[in-house]
Amino acid sequence: MAETVEFKKRRDFGQVINDTFTFIRQNIKPLIKTYFTFCGLFVLASMATLLLQQVKMVNVINTAGSINRTRGMGLYGIEYFLSLTFSFASYASMTVAILSYIAIYVQKGNQTPKLEETWIYFKHYFFRVFGSSFLLMILLVVGFVLCLVPGFYLFPFIAMTFPIMVIENSNLAYSFTRSFNIIKNNFWVTFGTLIIIWIIIYACSTLIVLPTTLFSMLGMFSHQGPQMSLTLTMITTILQSLCQVFTIVPIITVSLMYFSLVEEKESIGLMERISNFGNTEKPTDTRPEEY
């Protein structure tokens, strides 16, 4: 049996990428079960509102006969804002579910968490992460608007905020500040690792939705005026929603980066291994129980 992934250790770029996929391979079934249990409802709601938005857009474009004529015709109605809200909720639920899984996995000595254990974490952190994601997304958008560079600079710090928030049970202000402290002197390694893993995920998602996207584009330009296929557009939207499951990968990557950077600066894992040397008992969960 392959040795389980130990989070509390220092890693270089290659080890982070390799251990990300090793952890997924070893925990694929419980991870998928956790994902659909805690995120399935939000994903379905996001998919439904996106479908409503796409149906409205297709009808408006096909009726107008020109993309330029669709401006000011009410494309951004209630469906658009609902899809944004549920997309945020879907991302927040996925982030909390996977980070909760990892936090319990580490506390239990690399053992698979139960759904009941994950639920305790999930309900405790969901609204905290959901609200924080809105604020951090606004900050990130502002950064990209300001000549792109500030947005790219803030990206790794914002990504690191959520593992700190869940694993260290902290608020947004502390988590965001601590992300700067632990990434300090390791910015380019952190930035490069996250960019590479997101490129991999984007490529995988693109390959899945590319066929229907191409057919939809060919249909638009095969008429005198733009004519979008409602069927192909709906299939593309469903595939894009299902591809959200790939976001599990960067969440695990940033978690491994968090433990690696903390270990480099604070050597918590090393000190625990020294103190537990010769002790065969399993580590206990020190988090206060909730009633």
N, C-alpha and C positions, 0 to 999 in steps of 0.2 A: 504493500500500500504506500502511495506517495506521501511524503511528509507534507503536513499542512502548512499553509503560508503563515509566517510569523510577521505581524505588522510592526511590532516595536523593534525595528532595526534600521540601520543606515543603508541606503540604496543609492546607486548611481542611476543615470538615465536608462540604461539598458535593463537593469534589474527591476526598475519600476514598471516598465512596459511589459516585461516578461512575467512578473508576478501578478500583474493585473489580469492577464489572460489565464494564468495558472489558477488564481483564486476563482475566477468565473467557471473554469472547467471543473474544479473540485466542488463547487457549490451551485452549479447551474440549476438543478431542480428546485432547491429551497429558495434561491434567488428569484426564479420565475414565479414560484408560488407566492412569495412575498409581494412581488410586483403586482400581480393580478389581484391579490387579496386587498391590498391597500390603495392601489392606484387604478384598478379597473374601472370603477365608477366614474372617476374624474376623466379618464381617457375616453370613455364612451360619451360623456357629456361634452367634452371638447370636440370629439369627432362629429357629434350630432349638430352642434352649433356651427362648426366649420362647413358641414354639408349644407346647412341652411344658407350660410353666407355665399357659398359657391353657386348654389342654385340661383340665388338672387343675382349674382354677378353675371352668370351665363345668360340669364333671361334679359338683363339690361343690355349687355353687349350685343346679343343677337337681335334684339329689337331696335337698338340704335343704329346698328349697321356699321359703326365705327367706334374704335376705342376712344378717340378724342371726344366724341359726342356723349360719352358716358360721364364726363366730368360734370359734377353738380347734379347728378340724377339720383342721389341718395344711395350710393353704394355702401356707405358706412352707416348702417342703421343699427338697430338693437342687436341684430345677429352678430355684427362685427364686434361689438363691445362684449357680448356674452362669450364669443369665441376666445377673445383675449383673456377674459377673467378665468374661464375654465382651463385655458392653456397654462396660465400661471398656477392654477390649483393643481393641474396634472404634474407640472414640473416640481412644485413644492412637495406634493405627496410622494413622488418618486425619490426626491432627494432625502426626505425624512425617512422613508421606508428603508432605503439601502444603507444610509448612514446609521440608522438604528440597528439594523442587522449586523453591521460591522462592529459597532460599539459593544453589542452583547457578545458577539463572536470573540472579541478580544478579551472581554471580562471573564468569559467562561473558559478561557484557555484554549482557544481555537476549536470550539465545539459549535455545532449548528444551533442557532437560536430557535426557540419555539415561536409560533405565531402569537401566542398569548404574551410572551415576553416582549416581542416586537411591538405589539399593540400598546403596551404601557408607554413605551418611548414615543410611538407615533402620535398618540393623542396629546402627549405632553408638549411636543415640539412643532406640531403641524402649523398652528396659527402663528407661532413665532417665526418660523421659516417663511410662511406664506406672506406675512406682512413685510418681513425684511427683504424678500425678493422684489417686491414692488419698489422699495426705496433704492435698493442697489441697482435695479435695472434702470431706473431714472438716472442715477449717477453714471452708469456705464454709457447710456445713450448720450448724455451731455458730453461725456469724455470723447466719444466718437465724433460728435458734431464739431468739437473743437479740434479740427485738423487731424482726427483719427489717433494721433500719437497718445494723448491722455487716456483714450479708451483702451488701447492695447496695454498701456502701462498699468491701468487699474484692473485689468482682466484677471491676472493670477491672484491678486489680493482679495477680490470679490469671490472668486471660486473657492479660496481657502477659508473664507469666513464661515461657511456652512458646516464643514467638519468640526471646526473649533466650537461652534454653537451647540452642536449635538453631543460631541464626545466629551467636551469640558463643561457642558450644562451652563452656558453663559449667554448673555444678552448680545444684541447687535453691536453696541458700542465697544464692548470689551473684545468681541470676536474680530471685528474689523481692525481694531488697533493691534491685537495680537498677531493678526495675519501679516502685518508689516514687520513685526518683531521677528517672527520665525522665518520669513522669506528673505530678510535682510542678508546681503552677501550671497544669496542663492537665487537671485531674481531670474537670471537668464536660463538656468537649468530648469527652474519651475515653469517659466514661460514656455520654453521650448518643448518640454514634456507634454504640457497641456495642449499646446497647439498641434503637436504631432498626433496625439490621440484623438483630438477633435477632427483633424483632417481624415483620419482613418474612418471615424464614425460617419462623417459627411459623405465620404466616398461609398461606403456600404449602403447608406440610405439612398444616395443618388442612383446607384445601380438598380435598386429595386423599383424606384418610381420612374426611371428614365424611359422605358418603353411606352407607357401610357402618356407621358409628357410629350414625347416626340410625335406620337400619333395625333394628339390633341393639337399640337402646333401645325402639323401638316394639314389637318382639317381646317384650321383657321385661314391658312394662306392658299387653300385650294378653291376659295370662292372670291367673288368680286369684293365682297365685304366680309369682315371677320365673322365667322360662324363657329362658335365653340361647341364641342360635343359634350352634352350634359352627362352622358354615361361615362366617358373617359375622364371627365373632370371629377366626378364622384369617386371613381375607382382610384384616381391619383390621391384624392383627399384621404380616403380610407387607408391607403398604403402609407401615406405620410404619418398618419396617426399611429398606425401599428409600429412604424419605425422608431417611435419614441422609446421603445424598449431598449434600443441601442444606447440610450443615455445612461444606462446602468454602468457602462464601461468607464466613461470619464469620471463618474462619481467615485468609483473604486480607485481610479488612478490618483485623484486628488487626495483621497484618504491615505493611500500609501505614501504620497508626498508629504502629507501632514505628519505622519508618524516618523518618517525619515528625517525631516527637518527638526522635529522636536527632539528626536534621539541624538542628532548631531549637536544640538545646543545644550540639552539638559541630561542626556544619557539616562532617561527614566527606565527604559527597558533593560539596560545593562545593570543598573542598580537593583532592579527587581529580580533579575536572574541570579545576581550574587546573593541577595538576601534569601532567595528560595532554594539555594543550592543544597541538594540533599533532601529537600522537602517534597514528598510525593503527593501531597494533598492538592486538590484543585483550588484555584483562586476563587474567592467568594465575591459576590456582587455587593459592593458597599453602598449602592444607591438606596436611599430611604424608600420603603414601600409606600405605595399610594393606595388609599382606600376610598 
